[in-house]
């Protein structure tokens, strides 16, 4: 899963599915990749509960999660709830991972969505960031 072509491919699949490149989409892709690394992938039996503001650009995050984790609106195994920041509960293989996007990162990306150039630059920065800079993660 760590090879270059997989990384390149998932980035492009995400961008095409979502229809544009933005930092919240990329945060969702990164979060999904981390969740799979930690507790695995099972798109038919896993479930996501996502707490986040029910508006763009926050909701763009959800498309990144769907593309990577495979919990989708079509399969009715992703549930959206209102929240202040971005918090994800991922249940897979009898484990639950709880992922939170760090507050300073949310501030950073919100600042970048004011212009298209900034958005693309920020998206690339997020994509090449270490996950530990972006998220707090707990397995229960
Ligand atoms: Zn978007």
Boltz pocket constraint, residues with backbone or C-beta under 6 A from the ligand:
constraints:
  - pocket:
      binder: B
      contacts: [[A, 18], [A, 20], [A, 22], [A, 24], [A, 25], [A, 57], [A, 60]]
      max_distance: 6.0
